[in-house]
Amino acid sequence: MWKASPRCVSGAAVSKLLQCTLSDKPCNDYDFCEWLWTETKDTRMKALNTNFVQGVKDGMLHPTSFGAYIVQDAVYCQKAQESLSVAAKRDKMGPLKIFLEHESTDYKSYYEDLFDKWHIRDGKAIELGKECQEYVDIVADVASNDDAYYMLVALIPCGRLWPWLGQQLIAAK
């Protein structure tokens, strides 16, 4: 049984992944996710110190900035759903395919809900910020060109960074 570290992805994703048999070779002595996390400390700190995160923490974030973030997040969720769907279609039938299909369905629910609440008719009409577009492009490239397992790695930044930022905000209160 492949063991997912909750330090890599969300608890919900971990519980879904634990149901999958992805490898019969345990990896007890090397935690790749932890290594990646350690190696990205400077980037995490930059994210923590952005005007957006600090504005949320201080309760001083301008409503327009919050709205712009939410609209961008809605389109990110749409793009991530498309990438998950592509990766799932490329994978052979098995636990990973089922997981990717389920995540694709979840992301579709996320973006459809956000589109409805924010009155977004067409996500393609919204231009993402440079960094978000670069990340979306990388995830789409992985979905189209790499083994489906790499989608798990490609989505770690989103799945781990946001919960960590939330923990930092809670700790700062």
Rosetta blueprint (number, residue, H / E / L):
1 M L
2 W L
3 K L
4 A L
5 S L
6 P L
7 R L
8 C L
9 V L
10 S L
11 G H
12 A H
13 A H
14 V H
15 S H
16 K H
17 L H
18 L H
19 Q L
20 C L
21 T L
22 L L
23 S L
24 D L
25 K L
26 P L
27 C L
28 N L
29 D L
30 Y L
31 D L
32 F H
33 C H
34 E H
35 W H
36 L H
37 W H
38 T H
39 E H
40 T L
41 K H
42 D H
43 T H
44 R H
45 M H
46 K H
47 A H
48 L H
49 N L
50 T L
51 N H
52 F H
53 V H
54 Q H
55 G H
56 V H
57 K H
58 D H
59 G L
60 M L
61 L L
62 H L
63 P H
64 T H
65 S H
66 F H
67 G H
68 A H
69 Y H
70 I H
71 V H
72 Q H
73 D H
74 A H
75 V H
76 Y H
77 C H
78 Q H
79 K H
80 A H
81 Q H
82 E H
83 S H
84 L H
85 S H
86 V H
87 A H
88 A H
89 K H
90 R H
91 D L
92 K L
93 M L
94 G L
95 P H
96 L H
97 K H
98 I H
99 F H
100 L H
101 E H
102 H H
103 E H
104 S H
105 T H
106 D H
107 Y H
108 K H
109 S H
110 Y H
111 Y H
112 E H
113 D H
114 L H
115 F H
116 D H
117 K H
118 W L
119 H L
120 I L
121 R L
122 D L
123 G H
124 K H
125 A H
126 I L
127 E L
128 L L
129 G L
130 K H
131 E H
132 C H
133 Q H
134 E H
135 Y H
136 V H
137 D H
138 I H
139 V H
140 A H
141 D H
142 V H
143 A H
144 S H
145 N H
146 D L
147 D L
148 A L
149 Y H
150 Y H
151 M H
152 L H
153 V H
154 A H
155 L L
156 I H
157 P H
158 C H
159 G H
160 R H
161 L H
162 W H
163 P H
164 W H
165 L H
166 G H
167 Q H
168 Q H
169 L H
170 I H
171 A H
172 A H
173 K L
